[in-house]
């Protein structure tokens, strides 16, 4: 593998992290936003939900835009949008509607960055390394949550929450100009795909029904993740932990999530594990971890994030790998469709979570999050069976290499 190619996946991971940073930072700063400008948990959830909601609406068309622009231009346009959104939050946002507006703009950038990143990896990384590469790319999101947690004691409690968004804008601007020159070899599979036709007319290999089923699985997993990432900091503080410690709870869980994603991707590449089968188990074990959170005492916020994040938020790399493997003709367009469910779930998680907290309790919130993961595990089992049946009907299609 060339040096240029080995530089691609770290830059893609950093860029993905920057595009997700605004919304996760907002969740981590919930306490400070309430104290400074009066945002309630419902307001924070609505603002986070607005970002993911816009991303959900734009995800499928942005997948086609990524195919047209190409991964490099698509990524740079998306990151520019993220920079503008974070600076606008820092300078202008002082009420819930302004947060919803500017985080919605950030969601548009994220909607373009996600399929652009997937296309970048599939056109630069060999198939036998794709599991780890996609895991590294998807580690950008828990890294964003990790940095959001660190930003609470390091920035928000020292010089002000606005400067955390400025720091995010600086990181995103740096990522925009970090891509290596686009020259050298590509993987054989994608070189052939690009040589045989115009990517603008490429269509996913799987039918829309299966892509929608993927989206439903992603919706359930992302709903649970949205509740956990959006409110574990405020939940830890409500249980009796201090603000700085509560922020570090999110950082600890996110660090565990990053490590788990990388391990999952490495194992898929090395051992030939079927990604959708591993996802079934991750959803199930993650749901059990969230049940421990429902005990809702300080010690559970120290211990439970480890299994909850290690399993319940380690699936996105495997999820995207399964979609990409089964749609080699148009990976950006396919993941644009499947990502709709992920974005909807990520929007529902904070929005419903804030309402559950304000009208119920954190215990009820964690029970809700656990139930969505356990239901997702069952639906992923159905998805695996449907893909296998589809593959058996299309053995002559060499692009369908496994689930």
Secondary structure, 3 states (H helix, E strand, C coil): CCHHHHHHHHHHHHHHHHHHHHHHHHHHCHHHHHHHHCCCHHHHHHHHHHHHHHHHHHHHHHHHHHHHHCHHHHHHHHHHHHHHHHHHHHHHCCCHHHHHHHHHHHHHHHHHHHHHHHHHHHCCCCHHHHHHHHHHHHHHHHHHHHHHHHHHHHHHCCCCCHHHHHHHHHHHHHHHCCCCCCCCCCCHHHHHHHHCCCHHHCCCCCCHHHHHHHHHHHHHHHHHHHHHHHHHHHHHHHHCCCHHHHHHHHHHHHHHHHHHHHHHHHHHHHHCCCHHHHHHHHHHHHHHHHHHHCCCCHHHHHHHHHHHHHHHCCCHHHHHHHHHHHCCCCHHHHHHHHHHHHHHHHHHHHHHHHHHHHHCCHHHHHHHHHHHHHHHHHHHHHHHHHHHHHHHHCCCCCCCCCC
